[in-house]
């Protein structure tokens, strides 16, 4: 995927978020303040062509810099997502995950709240509010893990 395509996709996503309202409000306020300063005592706006050009260039530069900063943070976030990506498999009502957090090994997790399952006797969620449990002993879970993709 080309840089231009990724950037346009990101800007499209950015435009459909609440950030759009903030950008529009900020630009509107900045333009309003600028116009009020340029208005003469009669209330008539006298805007020289060079000032109008500078205003347009500054607004464009502001939008470009905000987009560039947001895109750089977006790239960092995507890299973090890829780094912490996990594989998921659900077998016999138990969620199994493998990734950086599990040391690259398959581990049993609660399918309700996604916390690591307590498998000392039977598979259950360690959170007393969740109350999830499966009628699988540790040896049964080990057998399921052997059937999962290596």
C-alpha positions in Angstrom: 0.0 0.0 0.0 1.5 3.3 -1.0 2.1 6.2 1.4 -0.5 8.4 -0.3 -3.1 5.7 0.0 -2.3 5.1 3.6 -2.4 8.9 4.3 -5.7 9.4 2.6 -7.2 6.4 4.4 -5.9 7.8 7.8 -7.3 11.4 7.0 -10.6 9.8 6.1 -10.7 8.0 9.4 -9.6 11.2 11.3 -12.3 13.2 9.6 -15.0 10.8 10.9 -13.9 11.1 14.5 -14.7 13.8 17.1 -11.4 15.4 16.2 -13.1 16.9 13.2 -15.3 19.1 15.4 -12.3 20.3 17.4 -10.4 21.2 14.2 -13.3 23.1 12.7 -14.0 24.9 15.9 -10.3 25.9 16.3 -10.1 27.1 12.7 -13.3 29.0 13.0 -12.2 30.7 16.3 -8.8 31.6 14.8 -10.3 33.0 11.7 -12.9 35.0 13.7 -10.2 36.5 15.9 -8.1 37.4 12.8 -11.1 39.0 11.1 -12.1 41.0 14.2 -8.6 42.4 14.4 -8.7 43.5 10.7 -12.1 45.2 10.9 -11.9 48.9 11.0 -13.8 51.2 13.4 -16.7 51.4 10.9 -17.2 47.6 11.1 -16.1 47.2 7.5 -13.6 44.5 6.7 -10.7 45.7 4.7 -8.6 42.8 3.8 -5.5 43.4 1.6 -4.8 40.7 -1.0 -1.5 39.8 0.6 -3.1 39.3 4.0 -5.8 37.1 2.6 -3.2 35.0 0.9 -1.2 34.8 4.1 -4.3 33.8 6.0 -5.1 31.0 3.5 -1.5 29.8 3.5 -1.3 29.8 7.3 -4.6 27.9 7.6 -3.4 25.3 5.0 -0.1 25.0 6.9 -1.9 24.5 10.2 -4.1 21.8 8.7 -1.1 20.1 7.2 0.9 20.1 10.4 -2.0 18.9 12.5 -2.6 16.1 10.0 1.2 15.2 9.9 1.4 15.0 13.7 -1.8 12.9 13.9 -0.5 10.6 11.2 2.8 10.1 13.0 0.9 9.1 16.2 -1.3 6.8 14.1 1.8 5.1 12.7 3.2 4.6 16.2 -0.2 3.2 17.4 -0.3 0.7 14.4 3.2 -0.5 15.2 2.2 -1.0 18.8 -0.9 -2.9 17.7 1.2 -5.2 15.5 3.7 -5.8 18.3 1.1 -6.9 20.8 -1.1 -8.8 18.3 -2.4 -12.1 19.6 -3.9 -15.2 18.1 -7.2 -16.3 19.4 -8.9 -19.8 19.3 -12.0 -20.9 21.1 -12.2 -24.6 21.9 -14.7 -26.3 24.3 -15.9 -23.0 25.6 -12.4 -21.8 26.6 -10.6 -18.9 25.0 -7.0 -19.7 24.1 -4.5 -16.9 23.3 -1.0 -16.9 22.0 1.2 -13.8 21.7 3.8 -11.6 23.3 1.8 -11.4 26.6 1.8 -15.2 26.8 5.4 -15.7 25.8 4.4 -17.2 22.4 2.7 -20.1 24.1 -1.0 -21.0 24.0 -2.8 -20.2 27.3 -6.3 -20.5 28.6 -8.3 -17.4 29.2 -11.8 -16.6 30.4 -14.0 -16.1 27.3 -16.2 -13.5 29.2 -13.7 -11.0 30.6 -10.5 -12.3 28.9 -8.4 -12.7 32.0 -6.0 -15.6 32.3 -8.0 -18.6 33.5 -7.2 -20.4 36.8 -6.6 -24.0 35.8 -5.4 -25.5 39.1 -8.5 -27.7 39.5 -11.0 -26.8 36.9 -10.8 -24.0 34.4 -12.4 -20.9 35.9 -12.1 -17.2 35.9 -10.1 -15.7 38.8 -12.4 -12.8 39.0 -15.1 -13.6 41.6 -17.5 -11.2 39.9 -17.3 -13.0 36.5 -18.0 -16.5 37.8 -17.2 -18.2 34.5 -16.0 -21.8 34.7 -15.6 -24.8 32.5 -15.7 -28.5 33.4 -12.1 -29.0 32.1 -9.2 -30.1 34.2 -5.6 -29.1 33.5 -4.8 -32.3 31.6 -7.9 -31.7 29.3 -6.7 -28.2 28.6 -3.2 -29.5 27.9 -4.7 -31.9 25.3 -6.6 -29.0 23.7 -3.5 -26.9 23.5 -1.7 -29.8 21.7 -4.4 -29.7 19.1 -4.0 -26.0 18.5 -1.8 -24.7 15.6 1.9 -24.7 16.4 
